[in-house]
Amino acid sequence: MIQIVEHTAAESPSAIGAALAATGLPVRVCRVWAGERVPDTVDGMVALVVLDGPTTVPAPGAQLALLRAALEAEVPVLGVGAGARLLALAADGGAGRGGLPDRSRVPHDEGDVRVLRIGPSAWGVQLHQLHQIPQADGVYGRFAALVADRAERTTTRAFFTRRAAGWDERFTDDGPRYAAAAHRMELRPGQRVLDVGCGTGRVLPALRDQVGPAGVVAGVDLTSAMLTAAAHQGRGEQGHLVLADACRLPLRAGAVDGVFSAGLLNHLPDPRRALREWARVSAPDGVLLLFHPSGHVERAARHGRPLAPDDPLTEVNLLPALRATGWRAVCYEDAPHHFLLRAVRRAG
């Protein structure tokens, strides 16, 4: 969902709204001028747009908190006019020359339009004259393309960023089960292993225990807040913590001897693409282990729903997907208290 914050009835999201509508993503407008409450979190957001308005905007504290949450979770943000000034304050916590921050800003001109690039995905647009609105259309179009391209990843980051600090406390009993699953990879000392979707790195100590000090352990996650939580738990001492997409790993072909992944595959938009990428980075005879600390069928029943026919973790779907992406399944277990799949990378 794209969240738009509207400060006045006169500043409707007409120009940027058209560009965002073309993405096909749902749009929600918060009319703070009419007393509507600014959202408390960025959960479910794929973009945040804060429009122009008066010098003194309604609910500035709530808007700054929402903008800071969006920046932390790398939700794409577009601020226009007053929205750009709020974005600048949210990014720096203070103002520099002309109300813009001295840090985190990369200003440049798009014709007659002033654009501030703040971080990897936040843009502020200053329109000094109404006649400049057509020149801003190109900026709006590129922002909309960015939003559409990152929508899936943005939703994931937005969800996990807010929960990262307390993640381990929510699942304190899972540690031994993760360790037991990791040891079923049967890795040898000196080997190289990757935990994809590592979160707070709970399994990294168990992987390090198998490969020993001469081995290489790395945890990959899409959400920087999760990796920060892993570092605070001291798990960066057990392995490298890498910010990356599970489907676009920054590794050469055949770089690892094993891939561990817990509770990730069925949440990815294209599971076969992920399996193919994990096969690419695995050496021949490398091991893949998929795990969850509760059974697949059990979880569906707990949520009061049947298994969907296209669920990627059902045996009838997962085993053909593995064969098609370079893996040979060795073990498939959907037990009452865990789900586990062990596969081996085929040569060639």
C-alpha positions as CSV (number, residue, x, y, z in Angstrom):
1,M,0.0,0.0,0.0
2,I,1.2,3.5,-0.9
3,Q,0.5,6.0,1.9
4,I,-0.1,9.6,1.0
5,V,-0.2,12.4,3.6
6,E,-2.2,15.4,2.5
7,H,-1.9,18.7,4.4
8,T,-4.5,20.8,2.7
9,A,-7.6,20.2,0.5
10,A,-5.9,22.3,-2.2
11,E,-2.8,20.1,-2.3
12,S,-4.3,16.9,-3.7
13,P,-1.9,14.1,-5.1
14,S,-2.9,14.8,-8.7
15,A,0.4,14.7,-10.5
16,I,2.2,12.2,-8.2
17,G,-1.0,10.3,-7.8
18,A,-1.3,9.6,-11.5
19,A,2.3,8.2,-11.6
20,L,1.6,6.0,-8.5
21,A,-1.7,4.8,-9.8
22,A,0.1,3.5,-12.9
23,T,2.0,1.1,-10.7
24,G,-1.2,-0.8,-9.9
25,L,-0.4,-0.7,-6.2
26,P,-3.2,0.3,-3.7
27,V,-3.1,3.9,-2.5
28,R,-4.4,5.3,0.8
29,V,-4.7,9.0,1.6
30,C,-4.4,10.4,5.1
31,R,-6.1,13.9,5.2
32,V,-4.5,15.4,8.2
33,W,-6.2,18.8,7.4
34,A,-9.5,17.0,8.1
35,G,-8.3,15.6,11.4
36,E,-7.4,12.1,10.2
37,R,-4.7,10.4,12.2
38,V,-1.3,9.8,10.8
39,P,-0.4,6.0,10.9
40,D,1.7,4.8,13.8
41,T,3.9,2.4,11.8
42,V,5.0,1.7,8.2
43,D,3.7,-1.8,8.4
44,G,2.2,-2.7,5.0
45,M,3.6,0.4,3.3
46,V,5.5,0.2,0.0
47,A,6.0,4.0,-0.2
48,L,5.3,7.1,1.8
49,V,4.4,10.4,0.1
50,V,4.1,13.7,2.1
51,L,2.6,16.5,0.1
52,D,3.1,20.3,0.3
53,G,1.2,22.5,2.7
54,P,1.4,25.5,5.0
55,T,4.5,26.5,6.8
56,T,3.0,25.0,10.0
57,V,1.7,21.6,9.1
58,P,-0.8,19.6,11.3
59,A,0.5,16.9,13.6
60,P,4.2,17.5,12.8
61,G,5.5,15.2,15.6
62,A,3.5,12.2,14.3
63,Q,4.6,12.9,10.8
64,L,8.3,13.1,11.8
65,A,8.0,9.8,13.7
66,L,6.4,8.2,10.6
67,L,9.1,9.6,8.3
68,R,11.9,8.4,10.6
69,A,10.4,4.9,10.7
70,A,10.2,4.9,6.9
71,L,13.8,6.0,6.6
72,E,14.9,3.3,9.1
73,A,13.0,0.6,7.1
74,E,14.2,2.0,3.7
75,V,10.6,2.5,2.6
76,P,10.7,4.8,-0.4
77,V,9.7,8.3,0.6
78,L,8.8,11.4,-1.5
79,G,8.3,14.7,0.2
80,V,7.0,17.7,-1.8
81,G,7.4,21.3,-0.5
82,A,6.5,21.2,3.1
83,G,6.8,17.4,2.9
84,A,10.4,17.8,1.8
85,R,11.2,20.0,4.7
86,L,9.7,17.4,7.1
87,L,11.7,14.7,5.4
88,A,14.9,16.8,5.9
89,L,14.2,17.2,9.6
90,A,13.4,13.5,10.0
91,A,16.6,12.6,8.3
92,D,18.9,14.9,10.3
93,G,17.0,15.8,13.4
94,G,17.9,19.4,12.7
95,A,18.0,22.0,10.0
96,G,20.9,23.6,8.2
97,R,20.9,26.4,5.6
98,G,17.5,27.3,4.2
99,G,15.7,24.8,6.4
100,L,17.6,21.9,4.8
101,P,19.9,19.5,6.7
102,D,23.6,19.8,6.4
103,R,24.0,16.0,6.4
104,S,22.4,13.2,4.5
105,R,21.3,15.4,1.6
106,V,22.5,15.3,-2.0
107,P,20.8,18.2,-3.8
108,H,20.7,18.5,-7.5
109,D,18.5,20.1,-10.2
110,E,16.0,18.4,-12.5
111,G,15.6,21.3,-14.9
112,D,14.0,24.0,-12.7
113,V,13.1,21.5,-10.0
114,R,15.2,21.1,-6.8
115,V,15.5,17.5,-5.7
116,L,17.1,16.3,-2.4
117,R,18.3,12.7,-2.3
118,I,18.3,11.5,1.3
119,G,19.7,8.0,1.8
120,P,19.0,5.2,-0.7
121,S,15.3,5.7,-1.4
122,A,14.1,9.1,-0.1
123,W,13.5,12.1,-2.3
124,G,12.5,15.6,-1.5
125,V,11.1,17.9,-4.2
126,Q,11.0,21.7,-4.0
127,L,8.7,23.6,-6.4
128,H,9.2,27.3,-6.2
129,Q,6.7,28.2,-8.9
130,L,3.5,26.5,-10.0
131,H,4.7,26.4,-13.6
132,Q,7.4,24.0,-12.5
133,I,4.9,21.2,-11.9
134,P,5.3,19.7,-15.4
135,Q,9.0,19.5,-14.9
136,A,8.5,17.5,-11.8
137,D,6.5,14.8,-13.7
138,G,9.8,13.0,-14.7
139,V,10.9,12.9,-11.0
140,Y,7.5,11.5,-10.0
141,G,7.6,8.9,-12.7
142,R,11.0,7.7,-11.7
143,F,9.9,7.6,-8.0
144,A,6.9,5.5,-9.0
145,A,9.1,3.1,-10.9
146,L,11.4,2.7,-7.8
147,V,8.4,2.0,-5.6
148,A,7.1,-0.7,-8.0
149,D,10.5,-2.3,-8.4
150,R,11.0,-2.6,-4.6
151,A,7.5,-3.3,-3.4
152,E,8.1,-6.8,-2.2
153,R,11.4,-6.1,-0.5
154,T,9.9,-2.9,1.0
155,T,7.0,-4.8,2.6
156,T,9.5,-7.2,4.2
157,R,11.8,-4.6,5.6
158,A,8.9,-2.5,6.9
159,F,7.5,-5.5,8.8
160,F,10.8,-6.7,10.3
161,T,12.5,-3.4,11.1
162,R,10.0,-2.5,13.9
163,R,10.2,-6.0,15.4
164,A,13.9,-6.7,15.1
165,A,15.0,-5.6,18.6
166,G,12.6,-7.9,20.4
167,W,12.7,-10.8,17.9
168,D,14.7,-13.2,20.0
169,E,12.5,-12.5,23.1
170,R,9.5,-13.6,21.1
171,F,11.0,-17.0,20.2
172,T,13.2,-17.9,23.2
173,D,12.4,-21.6,23.0
174,D,13.4,-22.1,19.3
175,G,17.2,-22.0,19.8
176,P,17.8,-25.7,20.5
177,R,15.6,-26.7,17.6
178,Y,17.5,-24.4,15.2
179,A,20.8,-25.9,16.4
180,A,19.5,-29.5,16.0
181,A,18.4,-28.7,12.4
182,A,21.7,-27.1,11.6
183,H,23.6,-30.2,12.6
184,R,21.6,-32.3,10.2
185,M,23.5,-30.5,7.4
186,E,26.4,-32.7,8.4
187,L,29.0,-30.1,7.5
188,R,32.7,-30.7,7.9
189,P,35.4,-28.5,9.5
190,G,36.8,-25.9,7.1
191,Q,33.7,-25.8,4.9
192,R,31.7,-22.6,4.0
193,V,28.1,-22.2,4.9
194,L,25.5,-19.5,4.3
195,D,22.3,-18.8,6.4
196,V,19.9,-17.1,4.0
197,G,17.3,-15.0,5.8
198,C,19.3,-15.2,8.9
199,G,17.3,-12.6,10.9
200,T,19.0,-12.1,14.3
201,G,21.5,-14.9,13.5
202,R,20.2,-17.5,15.9
203,V,21.6,-20.4,14.0
204,L,25.1,-19.0,13.3
205,P,26.7,-20.4,16.5
206,A,25.5,-23.9,15.5
207,L,26.9,-23.5,12.0
208,R,30.2,-22.2,13.4
209,D,30.3,-25.3,15.7
210,Q,30.2,-27.5,12.6
211,V,32.7,-25.8,10.3
212,G,35.1,-24.8,13.1
213,P,37.5,-21.8,13.2
214,A,38.9,-22.7,9.8
215,G,35.5,-22.6,8.1
216,V,33.5,-19.7,6.8
217,V,30.0,-18.7,8.1
218,A,27.9,-15.9,6.8
219,G,24.3,-14.7,7.5
220,V,22.4,-12.9,4.9
221,D,19.3,-10.8,5.5
222,L,17.3,-8.1,3.6
223,T,16.6,-6.0,6.8
224,S,19.5,-4.0,8.2
225,A,17.7,-3.8,11.6
226,M,17.8,-7.6,11.9
227,L,21.5,-7.6,11.2
228,T,22.0,-4.9,13.8
229,A,20.1,-7.0,16.4
230,A,22.3,-10.0,15.4
231,A,25.4,-7.9,16.0
232,H,24.1,-6.7,19.4
233,Q,23.7,-10.4,20.4
234,G,27.3,-11.0,19.5
235,R,26.5,-13.2,16.5
236,G,28.7,-11.2,14.2
237,E,31.6,-12.9,16.1
238,Q,30.2,-16.3,14.8
239,G,30.1,-15.3,11.1
240,H,29.9,-12.4,8.6
241,L,26.6,-10.5,8.6
242,V,25.7,-9.5,5.0
243,L,22.8,-7.2,3.8
244,A,21.5,-8.7,0.6
245,D,18.5,-10.0,-1.3
246,A,18.1,-13.8,-1.0
247,C,17.5,-13.9,-4.8
248,R,20.6,-11.8,-5.6
249,L,23.4,-13.0,-3.5
250,P,26.8,-11.1,-3.7
251,L,28.7,-14.4,-4.2
252,R,30.5,-16.1,-7.0
253,A,29.2,-19.4,-8.4
254,G,30.1,-22.4,-6.2
255,A,31.2,-20.2,-3.3
256,V,29.6,-22.2,-0.4
257,D,29.3,-25.8,0.7
258,G,26.0,-25.4,2.4
259,V,22.9,-23.2,2.5
260,F,20.6,-23.1,5.5
261,S,17.3,-21.2,5.4
262,A,14.5,-21.1,8.0
263,G,11.0,-19.9,7.4
264,L,11.9,-17.9,4.3
265,L,11.1,-19.8,1.0
266,N,7.3,-19.7,1.2
267,H,7.4,-15.9,1.8
268,L,9.4,-15.1,-1.3
269,P,7.5,-13.9,-4.4
270,D,9.4,-16.4,-6.6
271,P,10.6,-19.5,-4.7
272,R,12.1,-21.1,-7.8
273,R,14.2,-18.1,-8.4
274,A,15.5,-18.3,-4.9
275,L,16.3,-22.0,-5.2
276,R,18.1,-21.5,-8.5
277,E,20.2,-18.7,-6.9
278,W,21.1,-20.8,-3.9
279,A,22.1,-23.6,-6.3
280,R,24.3,-21.2,-8.3
281,V,26.3,-20.2,-5.2
282,S,26.6,-23.8,-4.0
283,A,29.4,-26.2,-4.9
284,P,28.6,-29.6,-6.4
285,D,27.2,-31.9,-3.6
286,G,26.6,-28.8,-1.5
287,V,23.8,-29.2,1.0
288,L,20.5,-27.2,1.3
289,L,18.5,-27.4,4.5
290,L,15.1,-25.7,4.8
291,F,13.7,-25.6,8.3
292,H,10.8,-24.3,10.4
293,P,10.3,-25.1,14.1
294,S,6.7,-26.1,13.5
295,G,5.3,-28.4,11.0
296,H,3.9,-27.0,7.7
297,V,0.5,-28.7,8.0
298,E,0.4,-28.0,11.7
299,R,0.9,-24.2,11.1
300,A,-1.9,-24.1,8.5
301,A,-4.3,-25.9,10.9
302,R,-3.3,-23.6,13.8
303,H,-4.3,-20.6,11.6
304,G,-7.6,-22.3,10.7
305,R,-6.9,-22.8,7.0
306,P,-6.2,-25.6,4.7
307,L,-2.9,-25.9,2.7
308,A,-3.2,-23.9,-0.5
309,P,-2.7,-26.0,-3.7
310,D,0.1,-23.8,-4.8
311,D,1.9,-23.7,-1.4
312,P,5.6,-24.0,-2.3
313,L,6.5,-26.1,0.7
314,T,4.1,-29.0,0.1
315,E,5.9,-32.1,-1.1
316,V,4.1,-32.2,-4.5
317,N,5.3,-28.6,-5.2
318,L,8.7,-28.4,-3.5
319,L,10.3,-31.6,-4.9
320,P,9.7,-30.7,-8.6
321,A,10.9,-27.2,-7.9
322,L,14.1,-28.6,-6.4
323,R,14.7,-30.9,-9.4
324,A,14.1,-28.0,-11.8
325,T,16.6,-25.7,-10.0
326,G,19.5,-28.1,-9.6
327,W,18.8,-29.9,-6.3
328,R,18.2,-33.5,-5.4
329,A,16.0,-34.0,-2.4
330,V,17.3,-36.4,0.3
331,C,14.9,-35.9,3.1
332,Y,11.4,-34.3,3.4
333,E,9.8,-34.2,6.9
334,D,6.6,-32.4,7.7
335,A,6.4,-33.5,11.3
336,P,4.0,-32.2,14.1
337,H,6.8,-30.1,15.6
338,H,9.1,-29.2,12.7
339,F,9.4,-28.9,8.9
340,L,12.7,-30.0,7.4
341,L,14.0,-30.5,3.9
342,R,17.5,-31.6,3.1
343,A,18.7,-31.6,-0.5
344,V,22.1,-31.9,-2.3
345,R,23.3,-29.8,-5.2
346,R,23.5,-31.9,-8.4
347,A,26.7,-31.6,-10.4
348,G,26.5,-30.0,-13.8
